[in-house]
């Protein structure tokens, strides 16, 4: 019996991956003398630190790039990026007393900014496992195991929504079988081989369709 839902954040709650890439590119341009080539679809699911390292930038510039990227992202973040029916789903989960939380490879300040877009803080404090919350990030299962513990639920009692193979592998490694992939325009390189189902909308998940008003 499903008793809870665990959401990835970037790409799932908000269609934020293009904004993340825009923020990172603007940050790197401030430091790099040469033009940079970005294969955006290859960077889905990575931490910001891992993404920056892909560009071969000197280590002493990483923190400045990271700080500016986060600042740029939060300043440009908009409710327009919330994915279709997500706010309705969260309100339905709250109304029906179904537990839910978020697991992300992003820093907590980014996670919280994204979650705040849904404006439910007066109704529920959403538990979040962010980059700083655990010693090992996705694809390690620890983030999902940590969230299961926070929700006091077993792996077979939750549904997971992810947009990356890295995230799906983490959830499956944590023993979760009900893992759904919800693609977006930057997830073209993802295979989703370990997902239970690839969905086109939240309504494609029977459990969600049944509880949404």
C-alpha positions in Angstrom: 0.0 0.0 0.0 1.3 3.4 -1.0 1.6 5.7 2.0 4.1 8.4 0.7 5.7 10.1 -2.2 9.3 11.2 -2.7 10.0 13.9 -5.3 13.2 14.9 -6.9 13.2 18.7 -7.2 14.9 20.1 -10.2 13.2 18.9 -13.4 10.3 17.4 -11.4 8.8 20.0 -9.1 10.0 22.8 -11.3 11.2 22.7 -14.9 14.4 24.3 -13.8 17.1 22.6 -15.7 17.3 25.3 -18.4 17.6 28.0 -15.8 20.4 26.0 -14.0 22.3 25.8 -17.3 21.8 29.5 -18.0 23.0 30.4 -14.5 26.1 28.2 -14.8 27.0 29.4 -18.3 26.7 33.1 -17.2 28.9 32.3 -14.2 31.6 30.5 -16.2 31.6 33.3 -18.8 32.7 35.6 -16.0 35.8 33.5 -15.4 36.6 31.8 -18.7 38.3 33.6 -21.5 37.3 31.2 -24.2 33.8 30.3 -25.4 32.4 27.2 -23.7 30.5 24.3 -25.3 27.7 22.9 -23.2 25.9 19.6 -23.8 23.1 20.4 -21.4 21.4 17.0 -21.6 24.6 15.3 -20.4 24.6 17.2 -17.1 21.2 16.2 -15.7 21.3 14.8 -12.2 24.9 15.9 -11.4 25.7 18.1 -8.4 26.8 21.7 -9.2 30.3 20.8 -8.1 30.4 17.9 -10.5 29.0 20.0 -13.3 31.6 22.8 -12.8 34.4 20.2 -12.9 33.2 19.0 -16.3 34.5 22.3 -17.8 38.1 21.9 -16.7 38.1 25.1 -14.8 40.9 25.7 -12.2 39.9 24.6 -8.7 40.5 28.0 -7.2 37.7 29.5 -9.3 35.1 26.8 -8.4 33.6 28.4 -5.3 33.2 31.8 -6.9 31.5 30.2 -9.9 29.3 28.1 -7.6 28.3 31.1 -5.5 27.4 33.3 -8.5 25.5 30.4 -10.1 23.3 29.9 -7.0 22.7 33.6 -6.7 21.8 34.0 -10.4 19.5 31.0 -10.2 17.5 32.1 -7.2 17.1 35.7 -8.6 15.7 34.3 -11.8 13.5 31.6 -10.3 9.8 32.0 -11.1 6.5 30.3 -10.3 6.0 29.9 -14.1 8.5 27.0 -13.9 6.3 24.8 -11.7 5.4 21.7 -13.6 1.9 21.0 -14.6 -0.5 19.8 -11.8 2.3 19.7 -9.2 0.7 22.2 -6.9 -2.6 20.4 -7.2 -0.9 17.1 -6.4 0.8 18.6 -3.3 -2.4 20.1 -2.0 -4.2 16.7 -2.5 -1.4 14.9 -0.6 -1.8 17.4 2.2 -5.6 17.1 2.2 -5.5 13.3 2.4 -2.7 13.1 5.0 -0.3 11.4 2.7 3.4 11.8 3.6 5.8 13.3 1.1 9.3 14.8 0.9 12.0 15.8 -1.5 15.5 14.4 -2.4 17.9 16.5 -4.4 21.6 16.8 -5.4 21.2 20.6 -5.1 22.2 22.8 -2.2 19.6 23.3 0.5 19.1 27.0 -0.4 18.2 26.1 -4.0 15.9 23.2 -2.8 14.1 25.5 -0.4 13.7 28.2 -3.0 12.1 25.8 -5.4 9.8 24.3 -2.8 8.8 27.8 -1.7 7.4 28.4 -5.2 4.5 26.1 -4.3 3.5 28.3 -1.4 2.4 25.6 1.0 4.6 26.6 4.0 1.5 27.6 6.0 0.1 24.1 5.5 3.1 21.8 5.7 6.8 21.9 6.2 8.2 19.7 3.5 11.2 17.5 4.6 14.2 17.9 2.2 17.3 15.8 1.8 19.7 18.2 0.0 23.4 17.9 -1.0 24.6 19.0 2.5 22.2 16.6 4.3 24.1 13.4 3.6 27.7 12.3 3.2 27.0 10.7 -0.2 24.7 12.1 -2.9 22.9 10.3 -5.8 23.5 7.8 -7.4 24.3 6.5 -3.9 21.1 5.2 -2.1 21.8 7.2 1.1 19.7 10.2 0.2 16.6 8.0 -0.4 17.3 5.8 2.6 17.5 9.0 4.7 14.2 10.3 3.4 12.5 6.9 4.0 13.7 7.2 7.6 12.4 10.8 7.9 9.0 9.8 6.6 9.1 6.6 8.7 8.1 4.5 5.7 9.4 1.4 4.0 10.7 1.2 0.4 7.6 -0.6 -0.8 5.3 2.1 0.7 6.5 5.0 -1.5 6.4 6.3 -5.0 9.4 8.2 -6.4 9.4 10.8 -9.2 12.7 11.4 -10.9 14.0 12.9 -14.2 17.5 11.4 -14.3 19.1 8.0 -14.5 21.3 9.0 -11.6 18.3 9.7 -9.4 16.5 6.6 -10.5 19.5 4.4 -9.8 19.7 5.9 -6.3 16.0 5.2 -5.6 16.2 1.6 -6.9 19.4 1.0 -4.9 17.5 2.0 -1.8 15.0 -0.8 -2.5 12.2 1.4 -4.0 10.5 -0.3 -7.0 7.7 2.3 -7.7 10.0 4.7 -9.5 8.5 6.8 -12.2 10.5 8.9 -14.8 9.0 12.2 -15.9 11.1 13.6 -18.8 11.5 17.2 -19.9 13.1 18.8 -22.8 16.7 18.4 -21.4 16.4 14.8 -20.5 16.8 13.4 -24.0 20.0 11.5 -23.1 18.4 9.7 -20.2 17.6 6.0 -20.8 15.2 5.3 -17.9 15.9 1.6 -18.0 15.4 1.1 -14.3 12.2 3.1 -14.1 8.9 1.3 -13.5 7.3 3.6 -16.1 8.0 6.7 -18.1 5.1 9.2 -17.8 4.0 12.1 -19.9 2.0 13.7 -17.0 1.3 13.2 -13.3 -2.1 11.8 -14.4 -0.3 8.8 -15.8 0.4 7.6 -12.3 -2.7 5.8 -11.2 -2.2 6.7 -7.5 -1.9 10.4 -8.3 -4.9 10.4 -10.7 -7.0 8.8 -7.9 -6.2 11.4 -5.3 -6.1 14.6 -7.2 -9.3 16.6 -7.0 
